[in-house]
Amino acid sequence: MKLQKCSKCKAEKPYSEFHKDRNRPTGVSRYCKPCKKDYDRHGGDPKLWEKYIVYYLPNHKYIGMTMNIKRRINQHATKEGRNVDGYKILMTTKSKRIAHLAETFLHIIGFNGFRY
């Protein structure tokens, strides 16, 4: 049975605990399945896990809210064709309500973004 060390939790696990990845020499991904699930859900920065993030794209005067900033910024760049250079995190909070209120207030005073 082949073993590989997870790059995130540093535990040695069998290949069956890793997703397949044909682009890697070993044929499996760097992160074990539980670590990959956490990374996909929250992003790479543990300080931002389980927090709502209100962010700003200065080139588009756009305000948004998300729980995974890396994934959302990537969506802006690839799917929506926005210039994401210089994006800023305006606030982080565990309260969805507070983040939503801050985002809504900024939309009311003139910033672009998704409106309900």
C-alpha positions as a printed Julia matrix, in Angstrom:
116×3 Matrix{Float64}:
   0.0    0.0     0.0
   1.45   3.36   -1.08
   1.48   6.24    1.4
   1.73   9.96    0.87
   2.13  12.84    3.3
  -0.63  15.48    3.17
   0.81  18.97    2.57
  -1.77  20.49    4.93
  -2.13  18.19    7.98
   1.27  16.5     7.5
  -0.21  13.03    8.16
   0.88  10.05    6.09
  -2.16   8.42    4.52
  -2.85   5.81    1.85
  -3.42   6.97   -1.72
  -7.13   6.15   -1.34
  -7.4    9.14    1.06
  -6.37  11.55   -1.73
  -8.22  12.71   -4.84
  -6.74  11.61   -8.15
  -4.67  14.17  -10.06
  -3.09  13.1   -13.34
  -0.95  16.26  -13.44
   1.06  15.27  -10.37
   3.9   12.72  -10.52
   2.29  10.54   -7.82
  -1.12  10.58   -9.53
  -2.88  11.99   -6.45
  -3.41  15.52   -5.1
  -1.23  17.17   -2.43
  -4.04  17.46    0.16
  -5.98  14.57    1.68
  -9.75  14.57    1.1
 -10.74  16.15    4.47
  -8.11  18.93    4.12
  -9.15  19.59    0.52
 -12.79  19.85    1.64
 -11.85  22.45    4.28
  -9.72  24.38    1.78
 -12.51  24.44   -0.82
 -15.1   25.53    1.7
 -13.11  28.27    3.42
 -10.09  29.19    1.3
  -6.47  29.09    2.31
  -6.32  31.54    5.2
  -7.47  29.98    8.52
  -8.03  33.47    9.99
 -10.91  33.91    7.51
 -12.57  30.52    8.1
 -16.19  30.67    9.22
 -16.29  34.44    8.61
 -18.23  36.59    6.2
 -16.04  38.93    4.19
 -17.12  42.24    2.67
 -14.71  43.19   -0.12
 -14.15  46.01   -2.62
 -12.97  45.96   -6.25
 -11.7   49.51   -6.83
 -11.54  49.35  -10.64
 -15.27  48.62  -10.84
 -16.44  50.41   -7.67
 -17.89  47.01   -6.7
 -18.78  45.8    -3.2
 -19.47  42.13   -2.49
 -19.83  39.63    0.32
 -18.53  36.05    0.49
 -17.19  33.38    2.81
 -14.41  32.29    0.43
 -12.51  35.31   -0.87
 -10.09  33.4    -3.11
 -12.86  31.57   -4.94
 -15.0   34.72   -5.32
 -12.14  36.88   -6.62
 -11.26  34.1    -9.07
 -14.89  34.07  -10.28
 -14.78  37.83  -10.82
 -11.6   37.49  -12.88
 -12.49  34.45  -14.98
 -16.27  34.29  -15.38
 -17.15  37.97  -15.18
 -14.0   39.41  -16.78
 -13.43  42.0   -14.06
 -10.06  43.48  -13.19
  -9.43  42.29   -9.62
  -6.08  44.01   -9.09
  -5.96  45.84   -5.78
  -9.08  44.28   -4.24
  -9.48  45.11   -0.56
 -11.13  43.3     2.34
 -13.23  45.94    4.08
 -14.43  43.84    6.99
 -14.74  40.31    8.34
 -17.37  39.14   10.78
 -18.94  35.94   12.01
 -22.38  37.52   11.66
 -24.01  37.13    8.25
 -26.5   39.84    9.19
 -23.84  42.45    9.98
 -21.94  41.67    6.76
 -25.14  41.9     4.74
 -26.1   45.22    6.36
 -22.66  46.7     5.64
 -22.8   45.51    2.02
 -26.34  46.85    1.56
 -25.42  50.22    3.07
 -22.48  50.58    0.67
 -24.77  49.72   -2.26
 -27.28  52.35   -1.15
 -24.64  55.08   -1.04
 -23.6   54.34   -4.61
 -21.26  51.38   -4.91
 -22.0   48.67   -7.49
 -22.75  45.09   -6.58
 -25.46  42.47   -6.43
 -28.78  43.87   -5.28
 -31.59  41.76   -3.89
